Amino acid sequence: MILRWLLLLLPLVAVGLVFGFFFRNRTDGRIVSGGRTRRYLLYVPQSYDPAHPVPLVVSIHGYVQWPAHQQAMTGWNALADEYGFFVVYPQGTDVPLRWHAQPIPDDPDGMARDVQFIRDVLDHLCRTYAIDESRIYINGMSNGAGMTHLLACKMPERIAAIGGVAGAYLYQPGPGEPGHPMPVMAFHGTDDPIVPYAGGQNRVMQHPFTFSPVETWAAGWAVRNGCAEQPVEERVAEDVCMLRYPDCSGSSEVVLYVVEGGGHTWPGGQPLPRWLTGHTSLSVDASALMWEFFRRHSRS
């Protein structure tokens, strides 16, 4: 059994080694959270002036990825310089690095521990820098997008809007979560071999979880946000269709970009190995579209 799982993990470990050669797992910040030393990578824009509070974007890496890779893949730093906001890339735990984005019987405290770490990072950065706490935005890739979804449910009082790419959305929100409307934007490829767009089991390796269809996940957020039942469809690129749920409560939004033929990749970002993750569409820039979306929303 152990040998089989090691063989199934080899492709992802290989990707980690390849990208580790180009993007070292460097971090420049650390805090103690839950009795453990936890790390993060912080980007401060060149225009930062402590006299003027600025937004904060939290960008969360995926399974077998790490902060420096998330930074290089997404291009958030260039947007931070252009628009004047901070970006923090927190680091998961375990080997390979991951986030506890859903209940796991073998580690029942893992989910609460990772939520507390993000809360502690926000507290630390808001004490240290002039952060506009009404404009904190969280996004992530794959397992990191699943963590973003979890954070929106568990600490909505700190978050103005969220975004996810190729999200492994495994947490089932409890009654009353998140408690108020939450603006949500997501991107997902129809040929994602790791988190299938139509739901079901992982096609690259056996997985102990079954994914819901991505459109079902988006519809769930539309219900929680009090949006219209049916989305409005708009073609935004030759291979990208946008599904937008109208008439949401509290100025919230739910927007899903469907990347036709897209893989388990960040649209407009640094491509991942096609043999493992599939096609990276350059027709849209997920980070730029997310920032346009984020800047429309602030937390009261």
ROVOMI-318908 format. One record per residue (C-alpha): residue number from 1; residue in one letter; x, y, z. Coordinates in nm, 4 decimals, decimal comma. Each point is the difference from the previous one (the first is absolute). Layout:
! residues N
i / aa / east / north / up
NUM / A / X / Y / Z
...
This chain:
! residues 300
i / aa / east / north / up
1 / M / 0,0000 / 0,0000 / 0,0000
2 / I / 0,2758 / 0,2456 / 0,0956
3 / L / 0,1979 / -0,0823 / -0,3161
4 / R / -0,3092 / 0,0592 / -0,2161
5 / W / -0,0586 / 0,3436 / 0,1508
6 / L / 0,3679 / 0,0909 / -0,0447
7 / L / -0,0220 / -0,0929 / -0,3679
8 / L / -0,3165 / 0,2044 / -0,0404
9 / L / 0,1663 / 0,3018 / 0,1614
10 / L / 0,3144 / -0,0149 / -0,2161
11 / P / -0,1332 / 0,2276 / -0,2805
12 / L / -0,0885 / 0,2771 / 0,2459
13 / V / 0,3298 / -0,0376 / 0,1838
14 / A / 0,1826 / 0,0237 / -0,3343
15 / V / -0,1769 / 0,3274 / -0,0756
16 / G / 0,1009 / 0,1278 / 0,3419
17 / L / 0,3651 / -0,0821 / -0,0693
18 / V / -0,0049 / 0,1641 / -0,3443
19 / F / -0,1582 / 0,3203 / 0,1243
20 / G / 0,2109 / -0,0044 / 0,3142
21 / F / 0,3075 / 0,0309 / -0,2225
22 / F / -0,1296 / 0,3233 / -0,1521
23 / F / -0,2033 / 0,1422 / 0,2898
24 / R / 0,1665 / -0,0726 / 0,3337
25 / N / -0,2297 / -0,0376 / 0,2977
26 / R / 0,1073 / 0,3275 / 0,1533
27 / T / -0,1970 / 0,1771 / 0,2709
28 / D / 0,0781 / 0,3277 / 0,1730
29 / G / -0,2445 / 0,0019 / 0,2905
30 / R / -0,0882 / -0,2259 / 0,2875
31 / I / -0,2382 / 0,0014 / 0,2931
32 / V / -0,0912 / -0,2436 / 0,2754
33 / S / -0,3537 / -0,1288 / -0,0482
34 / G / -0,1530 / -0,2795 / 0,2046
35 / G / 0,3366 / -0,0652 / 0,1625
36 / R / 0,1701 / -0,0547 / -0,3374
37 / T / 0,2303 / 0,2222 / -0,2012
38 / R / -0,1782 / 0,0758 / -0,3273
39 / R / 0,1392 / 0,1815 / -0,3034
40 / Y / -0,1127 / 0,2339 / -0,2755
41 / L / 0,1393 / 0,2059 / -0,2885
42 / L / -0,0944 / 0,3697 / -0,0032
43 / Y / 0,0093 / 0,2511 / -0,2854
44 / V / -0,0106 / 0,3713 / 0,0821
45 / P / -0,0653 / 0,2325 / -0,2976
46 / Q / 0,2586 / 0,2639 / -0,0770
47 / S / -0,2600 / 0,2738 / 0,0481
48 / Y / -0,0860 / -0,0989 / 0,3587
49 / D / -0,0457 / 0,2988 / 0,2326
50 / P / -0,0843 / -0,0830 / 0,3648
51 / A / -0,2155 / 0,3117 / 0,0136
52 / H / -0,2480 / -0,1536 / -0,2451
53 / P / -0,1547 / -0,3426 / 0,0748
54 / V / 0,0034 / -0,2362 / -0,2974
55 / P / -0,1840 / -0,3231 / -0,0949
56 / L / 0,1422 / -0,3445 / 0,0686
57 / V / -0,0232 / -0,2987 / -0,2346
58 / V / 0,0616 / -0,3464 / 0,1471
59 / S / 0,0967 / -0,2554 / -0,2677
60 / I / 0,0094 / -0,3650 / 0,1105
61 / H / 0,2073 / -0,2663 / -0,1762
62 / G / -0,1302 / -0,3408 / -0,0991
63 / Y / 0,0924 / -0,3548 / 0,0992
64 / V / 0,3712 / -0,0751 / -0,0631
65 / Q / 0,0526 / 0,3714 / -0,0707
66 / W / 0,1419 / 0,2755 / 0,2204
67 / P / -0,0023 / 0,3811 / 0,0445
68 / A / 0,2749 / 0,0919 / -0,2496
69 / H / -0,1598 / -0,2165 / -0,2672
70 / Q / -0,3407 / 0,1576 / 0,0606
71 / Q / 0,1629 / 0,3413 / -0,0276
72 / A / 0,1740 / -0,0809 / -0,3297
73 / M / -0,2980 / -0,1788 / -0,1560
74 / T / -0,2666 / 0,2622 / 0,0735
75 / G / 0,1698 / 0,3325 / -0,0748
76 / W / -0,1613 / 0,1659 / 0,3034
77 / N / 0,3121 / 0,2040 / 0,0808
78 / A / -0,0163 / 0,1963 / -0,3256
79 / L / -0,3628 / 0,0892 / 0,0721
80 / A / 0,0965 / 0,0973 / 0,3559
81 / D / 0,2541 / 0,2481 / -0,1358
82 / E / -0,2481 / 0,1379 / -0,2536
83 / Y / -0,2890 / 0,0463 / 0,2433
84 / G / 0,1764 / 0,0337 / 0,3347
85 / F / -0,1013 / -0,2963 / 0,2155
86 / F / 0,1801 / -0,2611 / 0,2119
87 / V / 0,0139 / -0,3700 / -0,0921
88 / V / 0,0711 / -0,2764 / 0,2490
89 / Y / 0,0607 / -0,3619 / -0,0978
90 / P / -0,0462 / -0,2233 / 0,3082
91 / Q / 0,1607 / -0,3438 / 0,0176
92 / G / -0,1793 / -0,3245 / 0,0778
93 / T / 0,1357 / -0,2867 / 0,2057
94 / D / 0,0969 / -0,3678 / -0,0285
95 / V / 0,1922 / -0,1744 / -0,2789
96 / P / -0,0862 / 0,0764 / -0,2719
97 / L / -0,1336 / 0,3426 / 0,0980
98 / R / -0,3792 / 0,0178 / 0,0187
99 / W / -0,3000 / 0,1610 / 0,1697
100 / H / -0,2534 / -0,1700 / 0,2255
101 / A / -0,2967 / 0,1362 / -0,1923
102 / Q / -0,2502 / -0,2665 / 0,1021
103 / P / -0,0539 / -0,2286 / 0,3007
104 / I / 0,2520 / -0,2868 / 0,0099
105 / P / -0,0511 / -0,2801 / 0,2567
106 / D / 0,3759 / -0,0537 / 0,0411
107 / D / 0,0496 / 0,3674 / 0,0956
108 / P / -0,3232 / 0,1357 / 0,1479
109 / D / 0,1661 / 0,3256 / 0,1111
110 / G / 0,1713 / 0,0744 / -0,3317
111 / M / -0,2786 / 0,2079 / -0,1508
112 / A / -0,0393 / 0,2260 / 0,3063
113 / R / 0,3792 / 0,0280 / 0,0259
114 / D / 0,0388 / 0,1308 / -0,3560
115 / V / -0,2933 / 0,2408 / 0,0355
116 / Q / 0,1602 / 0,1374 / 0,3168
117 / F / 0,3342 / 0,0396 / -0,1798
118 / I / -0,1572 / 0,2205 / -0,2686
119 / R / -0,1818 / 0,1988 / 0,2692
120 / D / 0,3306 / 0,0456 / 0,1855
121 / V / 0,1798 / 0,1104 / -0,3186
122 / L / -0,2683 / 0,2636 / -0,0614
123 / D / 0,0247 / 0,1211 / 0,3607
124 / H / 0,3794 / 0,0213 / -0,0220
125 / L / 0,0050 / 0,1878 / -0,3309
126 / C / -0,2733 / 0,2412 / 0,1096
127 / R / 0,1989 / 0,0805 / 0,3157
128 / T / 0,3248 / 0,0450 / -0,1924
129 / Y / -0,1123 / 0,1887 / -0,3107
130 / A / -0,2692 / 0,2468 / -0,1020
131 / I / -0,2488 / -0,2540 / -0,1376
132 / D / -0,3537 / 0,1036 / -0,0919
133 / E / -0,1862 / -0,2729 / 0,1895
134 / S / -0,3162 / 0,0616 / -0,2006
135 / R / 0,1844 / -0,1122 / -0,3153
136 / I / 0,1538 / -0,3396 / 0,0744
137 / Y / -0,0385 / -0,2431 / -0,2906
138 / I / 0,0869 / -0,3703 / -0,0123
139 / N / 0,0636 / -0,2230 / -0,3001
140 / G / 0,1659 / -0,3331 / -0,0655
141 / M / 0,0873 / -0,2789 / -0,2396
142 / S / -0,1372 / -0,3562 / 0,0241
143 / N / 0,0347 / -0,1101 / 0,3647
144 / G / 0,0691 / 0,3694 / 0,0747
145 / A / -0,3297 / 0,0959 / -0,1643
146 / G / -0,1667 / -0,2594 / 0,2210
147 / M / 0,1626 / 0,1731 / 0,2978
148 / T / -0,1285 / 0,3345 / -0,1285
149 / H / -0,3531 / -0,1439 / -0,0129
150 / L / 0,0393 / -0,1293 / 0,3572
151 / L / 0,1258 / 0,3387 / 0,1256
152 / A / -0,2987 / 0,1771 / -0,1561
153 / C / -0,2242 / -0,2268 / 0,2068
154 / K / 0,1978 / 0,0093 / 0,3256
155 / M / 0,1216 / 0,3614 / 0,0221
156 / P / -0,2202 / 0,2088 / -0,2296
157 / E / 0,0290 / 0,2987 / 0,2328
158 / R / 0,3590 / 0,0511 / -0,1238
159 / I / -0,0516 / -0,0506 / -0,3749
160 / A / -0,1418 / 0,2390 / -0,2604
161 / A / 0,0004 / -0,2464 / -0,2950
162 / I / 0,1543 / -0,3302 / -0,1115
163 / G / 0,1315 / -0,1561 / -0,3196
164 / G / 0,0881 / -0,3565 / -0,0957
165 / V / 0,1778 / -0,1701 / -0,2898
166 / A / -0,0360 / -0,3742 / -0,0717
167 / G / -0,1463 / -0,0271 / 0,3465
168 / A / -0,0167 / -0,3204 / 0,2030
169 / Y / -0,3142 / 0,1084 / 0,1862
170 / L / -0,0541 / -0,2827 / 0,2475
171 / Y / -0,1312 / 0,1784 / 0,3096
172 / Q / -0,3786 / -0,0076 / 0,0365
173 / P / -0,1162 / 0,3286 / 0,1614
174 / G / -0,1964 / -0,0437 / 0,3202
175 / P / -0,3400 / 0,1591 / 0,0739
176 / G / 0,0283 / 0,3770 / -0,0021
177 / E / 0,3488 / 0,0101 / -0,1510
178 / P / 0,1388 / 0,2445 / -0,0911
179 / G / -0,2690 / 0,2117 / 0,1672
180 / H / -0,0094 / 0,2802 / -0,2564
181 / P / 0,0410 / 0,0353 / -0,3791
182 / M / 0,3533 / -0,0628 / -0,1279
183 / P / 0,1154 / 0,1122 / -0,3472
184 / V / 0,1444 / -0,3034 / -0,1803
185 / M / 0,1928 / -0,0360 / -0,3273
186 / A / 0,1352 / -0,3293 / -0,1329
187 / F / 0,1787 / -0,1425 / -0,3054
188 / H / -0,0058 / -0,3658 / -0,1028
189 / G / 0,1056 / -0,1948 / -0,3081
190 / T / -0,2362 / -0,2513 / -0,1574
191 / D / 0,2946 / -0,2399 / -0,0607
192 / D / 0,1462 / 0,0263 / 0,3490
193 / P / 0,1509 / -0,3475 / 0,0616
194 / I / 0,0452 / 0,0505 / 0,3757
195 / V / -0,3244 / 0,1667 / 0,1135
196 / P / -0,2573 / -0,1019 / -0,2654
197 / Y / -0,2321 / 0,2801 / -0,1102
198 / A / -0,2962 / -0,2401 / -0,0046
199 / G / 0,0912 / -0,1412 / 0,3399
200 / G / 0,0954 / -0,3514 / 0,1006
201 / Q / 0,3295 / -0,1682 / 0,0761
202 / N / 0,3447 / 0,1357 / -0,0798
203 / R / 0,1188 / -0,1338 / -0,3388
204 / V / 0,3749 / 0,0278 / 0,0677
205 / M / 0,0185 / -0,1988 / 0,3208
206 / Q / -0,2402 / -0,1673 / 0,2370
207 / H / -0,1386 / 0,2442 / 0,2510
208 / P / -0,1952 / -0,0588 / 0,3199
209 / F / -0,2434 / 0,2801 / -0,0887
210 / T / -0,2654 / 0,0444 / -0,2682
211 / F / -0,0357 / 0,3485 / -0,1474
212 / S / -0,3352 / 0,1675 / -0,0651
213 / P / -0,0536 / 0,1524 / -0,3461
214 / V / 0,1499 / 0,3488 / -0,0095
215 / E / -0,3275 / 0,1515 / -0,1208
216 / T / -0,1759 / -0,1595 / 0,2988
217 / W / 0,2557 / 0,1625 / 0,2317
218 / A / -0,0568 / 0,3414 / -0,1653
219 / A / -0,3776 / -0,0443 / 0,0200
220 / G / 0,0396 / -0,0698 / 0,3725
221 / W / 0,1682 / 0,3362 / 0,0474
222 / A / -0,2757 / 0,1626 / -0,2068
223 / V / -0,2569 / -0,1427 / 0,2422
224 / R / 0,1975 / 0,1193 / 0,3034
225 / N / 0,0314 / 0,3454 / -0,1568
226 / G / -0,3691 / 0,0211 / -0,0864
227 / C / 0,0650 / 0,0264 / -0,3742
228 / A / -0,2350 / -0,0835 / -0,2867
229 / E / -0,0315 / -0,3738 / -0,0582
230 / Q / 0,1312 / -0,0054 / -0,3578
231 / P / 0,3318 / 0,1531 / -0,1101
232 / V / 0,0431 / 0,2341 / -0,2940
233 / E / 0,2454 / -0,1389 / -0,2558
234 / E / 0,2450 / 0,2190 / -0,1918
235 / R / 0,2765 / -0,0961 / -0,2419
236 / V / 0,3117 / 0,2004 / 0,1023
237 / A / 0,2620 / -0,1778 / -0,2136
238 / E / 0,0111 / -0,2704 / -0,2649
239 / D / 0,0562 / -0,2652 / 0,2673
240 / V / -0,1483 / 0,1704 / 0,3085
241 / C / -0,3629 / 0,0380 / 0,1032
242 / M / -0,1074 / 0,2018 / 0,3048
243 / L / -0,2955 / -0,1091 / 0,2150
244 / R / -0,1241 / 0,2856 / 0,2188
245 / Y / -0,2814 / -0,0290 / 0,2533
246 / P / -0,1970 / 0,3281 / 0,0087
247 / D / -0,2030 / 0,1737 / 0,2719
248 / C / 0,2126 / -0,1105 / 0,2963
249 / S / -0,0535 / 0,1354 / 0,3507
250 / G / 0,2170 / 0,2630 / 0,1633
251 / S / 0,1822 / 0,1044 / -0,3185
252 / S / 0,1599 / -0,3462 / -0,0147
253 / E / 0,0722 / -0,1903 / -0,3216
254 / V / 0,0605 / -0,3568 / -0,1145
255 / V / 0,1997 / -0,0332 / -0,3236
256 / L / 0,1392 / -0,3197 / -0,1537
257 / Y / 0,2377 / 0,0066 / -0,2984
258 / V / -0,0215 / -0,3292 / -0,1893
259 / V / 0,3239 / -0,0601 / -0,1933
260 / E / -0,0870 / -0,2380 / -0,2820
261 / G / 0,2818 / -0,2520 / -0,0440
262 / G / 0,1835 / 0,1514 / 0,2945
263 / G / 0,1900 / -0,2174 / 0,2431
264 / H / 0,1006 / 0,0185 / 0,3646
265 / T / 0,1737 / 0,3308 / -0,0630
266 / W / -0,0102 / 0,3751 / 0,0726
267 / P / -0,1448 / 0,1805 / -0,3091
268 / G / 0,2402 / 0,2654 / -0,1234
269 / G / 0,2674 / -0,1168 / 0,2446
270 / Q / 0,3209 / -0,2011 / -0,0074
271 / P / -0,0843 / -0,3303 / -0,1754
272 / L / 0,0297 / -0,3253 / 0,1912
273 / P / 0,1236 / -0,3238 / -0,1664
274 / R / -0,2629 / -0,0808 / -0,2610
275 / W / 0,0541 / -0,3772 / 0,0264
276 / L / -0,1286 / 0,0124 / 0,3571
277 / T / -0,2273 / 0,3016 / 0,0349
278 / G / -0,1302 / 0,0650 / -0,3519
279 / H / -0,0290 / 0,3161 / -0,2071
280 / T / 0,0624 / 0,3505 / 0,1411
281 / S / -0,2271 / 0,2528 / -0,1710
282 / L / 0,1476 / 0,3444 / -0,0658
283 / S / -0,3311 / 0,1428 / -0,1237
284 / V / -0,0764 / 0,1545 / 0,3387
285 / D / 0,2138 / 0,1092 / 0,2947
286 / A / -0,1505 / -0,1487 / 0,3163
287 / S / 0,1961 / 0,2254 / 0,2365
288 / A / -0,0890 / 0,3205 / -0,1861
289 / L / -0,3681 / -0,0962 / -0,0208
290 / M / -0,0016 / -0,0902 / 0,3686
291 / W / 0,1510 / 0,3355 / 0,0941
292 / E / -0,2642 / 0,1848 / -0,2059
293 / F / -0,2589 / -0,2061 / 0,1875
294 / F / 0,1582 / 0,0505 / 0,3426
295 / R / 0,0302 / 0,3747 / -0,0292
296 / R / -0,3790 / 0,0272 / -0,0481
297 / H / -0,0534 / -0,1411 / 0,3481
298 / S / 0,0844 / 0,1080 / 0,3522
299 / R / -0,1125 / -0,1360 / 0,3335
300 / S / -0,2309 / 0,2263 / 0,1977
